[in-house]
Amino acid sequence: MNAEPCVLAIEAQTKRDPDKATNWAYYVAYLRATYDLPVLLVAVCRDRPTAD
């Protein structure tokens, strides 16, 4: 199996933040432009309310 190269961005999310979606869009666009590779963003949350 051949995996395609990509940028993996992992962010720990410790509390709800309504502005985070805008920040994530910026992170992904910046990484895509910088590395010219697809970007996978994974947000790791410590509880269900934060994940929701």
Number of C-alpha atoms within 10 A of each C-alpha: 3 4 5 7 9 14 15 14 14 11 12 10 16 13 12 13 9 8 8 11 10 9 11 16 11 12 15 18 14 13 18 16 12 9 11 12 14 15 19 14 14 13 13 13 16 11 12 7 9 13 13 7
